[in-house]
């Protein structure tokens, strides 16, 4: 399996879950599907496809973080594809958490959906924005 294949297919396997979270948040099956803690496993499968054959290089880059070593690792096709798969899986994990937190605190879908979209592209911004909305909602409910 080539790095290009892994890179090309990592996000598409996450897309159906994002569609459920953003466009179909009220559908009964969305909650049931997203309730599985295994949802982020879909993009992580691609991670493991590359991580296992390149484990020595991955371990060398991660065991003692050094900017130069990490930069060299990420400059390789397998390093970039691995990090991409990890980011996609983590963003999906985060989006799943945001979805359930929004339901718990009754944050309307029309507020949450744009934040989830932001999370797909720039997850730190999406998370901070969501935490701000969540905090305001919790304060107003108290």
GUTILUM-667191 format. One line per 5 residues: for each residue z, y, x of N, C-alpha, C, O. Coordinates in steps of 0.2 Angstrom, whole numbers, plus 5000, padded with zeros to 4 digits. Layout:
BEGIN
Z:Y:X:Z:Y:X:Z:Y:X:Z:Y:X  ...
REM end
This chain:
BEGIN
5000:4994:5004:5000:5000:5000:5000:5006:5004:5004:5007:5009  4995:5011:5003:4995:5016:5008:4999:5022:5005:5002:5022:4999  5001:5027:5010:5005:5032:5008:5002:5037:5003:5005:5039:4999  4995:5037:5003:4992:5041:4998:4992:5038:4991:4993:5042:4986  4992:5032:4991:4993:5028:4984:5000:5030:4982:5001:5031:4976
5005:5029:4986:5012:5030:4984:5013:5037:4981:5016:5039:4976  5010:5042:4986:5011:5049:4984:5007:5051:4977:5010:5054:4973  5001:5048:4976:4997:5049:4970:5000:5046:4964:4999:5049:4959  5004:5041:4964:5007:5037:4958:5014:5039:4957:5016:5037:4952  5017:5042:4961:5025:5043:4960:5026:5048:4954:5030:5046:4950
5023:5053:4954:5024:5058:4948:5021:5055:4942:5025:5056:4937  5015:5052:4941:5013:5050:4935:5017:5044:4932:5017:5044:4926  5021:5041:4936:5026:5036:4932:5032:5039:4929:5035:5037:4925  5033:5045:4932:5039:5049:4929:5036:5053:4923:5041:5055:4919  5030:5055:4922:5027:5059:4917:5029:5057:4910:5031:5061:4906
5029:5051:4908:5031:5049:4901:5038:5050:4899:5039:5052:4894  5042:5050:4904:5049:5052:4903:5050:5059:4902:5054:5061:4898  5047:5063:4906:5047:5070:4905:5044:5072:4898:5046:5077:4895  5039:5069:4896:5036:5071:4890:5041:5069:4884:5041:5074:4880  5044:5064:4885:5050:5063:4880:5055:5068:4880:5057:5071:4874
5057:5070:4886:5063:5075:4886:5060:5082:4884:5064:5085:4881  5054:5084:4885:5052:5091:4884:5049:5091:4877:5050:5096:4874  5044:5087:4876:5040:5087:4869:5043:5084:4863:5042:5085:4858  5047:5078:4865:5049:5074:4859:5057:5073:4860:5059:5067:4859  5061:5078:4861:5068:5078:4862:5072:5075:4855:5077:5072:4856
5069:5076:4849:5072:5074:4843:5070:5067:4841:5073:5065:4836  5065:5064:4844:5063:5058:4842:5068:5053:4843:5071:5053:4849  5070:5048:4839:5075:5044:4839:5074:5039:4846:5079:5037:4849  5068:5037:4847:5067:5033:4853:5068:5037:4860:5070:5033:4865  5068:5043:4860:5069:5047:4866:5076:5046:4868:5077:5044:4874
5080:5047:4864:5087:5046:4866:5089:5039:4868:5092:5038:4873  5086:5034:4865:5087:5027:4866:5084:5025:4873:5087:5022:4877  5078:5028:4874:5075:5026:4881:5078:5030:4886:5080:5027:4892  5080:5036:4885:5083:5040:4891:5090:5038:4892:5093:5039:4897  5093:5034:4887:5100:5032:4888:5101:5027:4894:5106:5026:4897
5096:5024:4896:5096:5019:4901:5097:5023:4908:5093:5027:4909  5102:5021:4911:5103:5024:4918:5097:5022:4923:5097:5025:4928  5093:5017:4921:5088:5015:4925:5081:5019:4925:5077:5017:4929  5081:5024:4921:5075:5028:4920:5072:5031:4927:5066:5030:4928  5077:5033:4931:5074:5036:4938:5071:5030:4942:5069:5032:4948
5072:5024:4940:5070:5019:4945:5063:5018:4945:5060:5016:4950  5059:5021:4940:5052:5020:4940:5049:5024:4946:5045:5021:4950  5050:5030:4948:5048:5033:4954:5051:5030:4960:5048:5030:4965  5057:5028:4959:5060:5025:4965:5057:5018:4968:5058:5016:4973  5054:5015:4963:5050:5009:4965:5045:5011:4970:5044:5007:4975
5042:5016:4970:5037:5019:4975:5040:5020:4981:5038:5019:4986  5046:5023:4981:5050:5025:4987:5051:5018:4991:5050:5018:4997  5054:5013:4987:5055:5007:4991:5049:5004:4994:5049:5000:4999  5043:5005:4990:5037:5002:4993:5036:5004:5000:5033:5001:5004  5037:5011:5001:5037:5013:5008:5043:5013:5012:5042:5012:5018
5049:5013:5009:5055:5013:5013:5056:5007:5017:5058:5007:5022  5055:5001:5014:5056:4995:5017:5052:4994:5023:5054:4992:5028  5045:4995:5023:5041:4994:5029:5043:4999:5034:5041:4998:5040  5045:5005:5032:5046:5010:5037:5054:5012:5038:5056:5017:5039  5058:5007:5037:5065:5008:5037:5068:5010:5043:5072:5014:5043
5065:5007:5049:5068:5009:5055:5067:5017:5056:5071:5020:5059  5061:5019:5055:5059:5027:5055:5064:5031:5051:5066:5036:5053  5064:5028:5045:5069:5032:5040:5076:5032:5042:5079:5037:5042  5078:5026:5044:5085:5026:5047:5086:5031:5053:5091:5034:5053  5082:5031:5057:5082:5035:5063:5082:5042:5061:5086:5046:5064
5079:5044:5056:5079:5051:5054:5085:5053:5050:5087:5059:5050  5088:5048:5047:5094:5050:5042:5100:5049:5045:5105:5052:5043  5101:5044:5050:5108:5042:5052:5112:5048:5056:5118:5048:5055  5108:5052:5059:5111:5058:5062:5107:5064:5061:5102:5065:5065  5108:5068:5056:5103:5073:5054:5102:5078:5060:5107:5081:5063
5096:5079:5061:5093:5084:5066:5087:5087:5064:5082:5083:5062  5087:5093:5064:5081:5096:5061:5074:5094:5064:5069:5093:5061  5074:5094:5071:5068:5092:5074:5066:5085:5072:5060:5083:5071  5071:5080:5072:5069:5073:5070:5067:5073:5063:5062:5069:5061  5070:5076:5058:5068:5076:5051:5061:5079:5051:5057:5077:5047
5060:5085:5054:5054:5088:5054:5048:5083:5056:5043:5083:5053  5049:5080:5061:5044:5075:5064:5043:5069:5059:5037:5067:5058  5048:5067:5056:5048:5061:5051:5044:5064:5045:5040:5060:5042  5046:5070:5042:5042:5073:5036:5035:5074:5038:5031:5075:5033  5033:5075:5044:5026:5077:5046:5022:5070:5046:5016:5071:5046
5025:5064:5045:5021:5058:5044:5019:5057:5037:5022:5059:5033  5013:5054:5036:5011:5052:5029:5017:5048:5025:5018:5050:5019  5020:5043:5028:5025:5039:5025:5031:5043:5024:5034:5043:5019  5033:5048:5029:5039:5052:5028:5038:5057:5022:5043:5058:5018  5032:5060:5022:5031:5065:5016:5031:5061:5009:5034:5064:5004
5028:5055:5009:5027:5052:5003:5034:5049:5001:5036:5049:4995  5038:5047:5006:5045:5045:5004:5049:5050:5001:5053:5049:4996  5049:5056:5004:5053:5062:5002:5050:5064:4995:5054:5066:4990  5044:5064:4994:5041:5065:4987:5044:5061:4982:5046:5063:4977  5044:5054:4983:5046:5050:4978:5054:5051:4977:5056:5050:4971
5057:5052:4982:5065:5054:4981:5066:5060:4977:5070:5060:4973  5062:5065:4978:5062:5071:4974:5061:5070:4967:5064:5072:4963  5055:5066:4966:5053:5065:4959:5059:5061:4955:5060:5062:4950  5061:5056:4959:5067:5052:4955:5073:5056:4954:5076:5056:4949  5075:5060:4959:5081:5064:4958:5080:5070:4953:5084:5071:4949
5074:5073:4952:5072:5078:4947:5073:5074:4940:5075:5077:4936  5070:5068:4940:5071:5065:4933:5078:5063:4932:5080:5063:4926  5082:5061:4936:5089:5059:4935:5092:5066:4933:5096:5066:4928  5091:5071:4936:5094:5078:4934:5091:5080:4927:5095:5082:4923  5085:5079:4926:5082:5081:4919:5086:5076:4914:5087:5079:4908
5087:5070:4915:5090:5066:4910:5097:5068:4909:5099:5068:4903  5101:5070:4914:5107:5073:4913:5107:5079:4909:5112:5080:4905  5103:5083:4911:5102:5090:4907:5101:5088:4900:5104:5092:4895  5097:5084:4898:5095:5082:4891:5101:5080:4887:5102:5082:4882  5105:5076:4890:5111:5073:4887:5117:5079:4887:5120:5079:4882
5117:5083:4892:5122:5088:4892:5120:5093:4886:5124:5096:4883  5114:5094:4885:5111:5099:4880:5113:5096:4873:5115:5100:4869  5112:5090:4872:5114:5087:4866:5121:5087:4865:5123:5089:4859  5125:5086:4870:5132:5086:4869:5135:5093:4867:5139:5094:4863  5132:5098:4870:5134:5105:4869:5130:5109:4864:5130:5115:4863
5125:5105:4860:5121:5108:4855:5117:5114:4857:5117:5119:4854  5114:5113:4863:5109:5118:4866:5103:5117:4863:5100:5111:4863  5099:5121:4859:5093:5120:4856:5088:5118:4861:5087:5120:4866  5083:5114:4858:5078:5111:4862:5073:5116:4865:5070:5116:4870  5072:5122:4861:5068:5127:4863:5070:5131:4869:5067:5135:4872
5077:5130:4870:5080:5133:4876:5079:5128:4882:5078:5130:4888  5081:5122:4880:5081:5117:4886:5074:5115:4888:5074:5114:4894  5069:5114:4884:5063:5112:4886:5060:5116:4892:5057:5113:4896  5060:5123:4891:5057:5127:4897:5061:5126:4903:5059:5126:4909  5068:5124:4903:5072:5123:4908:5070:5116:4912:5071:5116:4918
5069:5112:4907:5067:5105:4910:5060:5106:4914:5059:5103:4919  5056:5110:4911:5049:5111:4914:5050:5114:4921:5047:5112:4926  5054:5119:4921:5056:5122:4927:5059:5117:4932:5058:5118:4938  5063:5113:4930:5066:5108:4934:5061:5103:4937:5062:5101:4943  5056:5102:4934:5050:5097:4936:5048:5101:4943:5047:5097:4948
5046:5107:4943:5043:5110:4948:5048:5113:4953:5047:5113:4959  5053:5116:4951:5058:5119:4956:5065:5117:4953:5069:5121:4950  5067:5111:4955:5074:5109:4952:5080:5113:4953:5084:5114:4949  5080:5116:4959:5086:5120:4960:5087:5126:4955:5092:5128:4953  5081:5129:4954:5081:5135:4949:5082:5132:4942:5086:5135:4938
5079:5126:4940:5080:5124:4934:5088:5122:4933:5091:5123:4927  5091:5119:4938:5098:5117:4937:5102:5123:4936:5107:5123:4932  5101:5128:4940:5106:5134:4940:5105:5137:4933:5110:5139:4930  5099:5138:4931:5097:5141:4924:5101:5137:4919:5104:5140:4915  5100:5130:4919:5103:5126:4914:5111:5127:4914:5114:5127:4909
5114:5127:4920:5121:5127:4921:5123:5134:4918:5129:5134:4915  5119:5139:4919:5121:5146:4916:5121:5146:4908:5126:5148:4905  5116:5143:4906:5115:5142:4898:5121:5137:4896:5124:5139:4891  5122:5132:4899:5127:5127:4897:5134:5131:4897:5138:5130:4893  5136:5134:4902:5142:5138:4903:5143:5143:4897:5148:5144:4894
5137:5147:4896:5138:5152:4890:5139:5148:4884:5143:5151:4880  5136:5143:4883:5136:5139:4877:5143:5136:4876:5146:5137:4870  5146:5134:4881:5153:5131:4881:5158:5137:4880:5163:5136:4876  5157:5143:4883:5161:5148:4882:5161:5151:4874:5166:5152:4871  5155:5151:4872:5154:5153:4865:5157:5149:4860:5159:5151:4854
5157:5142:4861:5160:5137:4857:5167:5137:4857:5170:5134:4852  5170:5140:4862:5178:5139:4862:5181:5144:4858:5187:5145:4858
REM end
